[in-house]
């Protein structure tokens, strides 16, 4: 039972809105995590160079996957989003 009724993806615009909401949450968390784990170095006192390490990439992938699972779970609980993706195994 969704917490907010009437916001299922019954029209194309509701589906676009709900997908945009989920994508926004996921991208925000991914960018925030990547920013935290990237390093910034001052090169020759003129420009700042951003470097990405394998550690940053790994943490970003894990955080993005976790954020995706949480975002879609919250969307399902709040709006009932994603129920149309289920397939019967009959």
N, C-alpha and C positions, 0 to 999 in steps of 0.2 A: 504494500500500500504506500504510494508516494505521499510525502508530506504536503506537497503543493499539487493539487489536482487541476486538471485543465491545461497542463503544460507538457503533455505527451507530444511526440513528433507526429501529429496528425496532419499537419500541413507542411509544405516545403519550408516556409519561413520559420515555423517553430523548430523544425529539425535543424535548420541552419543556425538559429539562435542557440539552441542547446549544444550543438557541436562546437560553436565558437566559444561558448562559455567553458566547456571542458578543455578545449585547446588552449585557451588563455591561461587557465590555471596551470596546466602542464608546462607550457612554455615559460611562464613566469618563474616557476620553481627551477626548471632546468637552467635558465640564464642566471638566476641568482646563485645556484650552486657552482656553476662554471666560473662565475666572477670571483667567488670566494676562494677557489682552489687554483686559479691562474696566478702567476706571479708577474709583478710589474717591476721592471728594472730601468733605472735612469741611465741612459747611454750618452756619455760625453756632455752631461749637463744641458742637453738641448732637447732631446726627444725621449719619451717614455715608451719602452718596448714591452709588449705583453707576450709572455711565453706560456705555452701550454705543455704540460708534461703528461706522461701516460697515467700518472696518479690522478690528475685532473680529469682526464677523459674517462677513466674507470669510475671515479666517484660521480661524475656527471651522468654516465649511463645508468648506474645503479639508482641514483636519485630520481632520474627521469622515469625509469620503470616504476619505481615505488610511487612517485607522484601520479603517474598515469593510473595505476591500480586504485589509489585513493580517490582521485578525481572521478573516475568512472563509478566507483562504489558510492560516493556521495551523490553523484548525479542520479544514480539508480534509486537511492533512498529518498532523495528530495523530490525528484521529478518523475521517477519511473523510467528514466532514460535507458535505452539499450535492450529493453525487453524484446524488441522486434528482431534482434540479432540471433535469438535462440532458434535452434533447429531441432525438430523432434527426431528421435532415434528409432522410430518405428520402422 
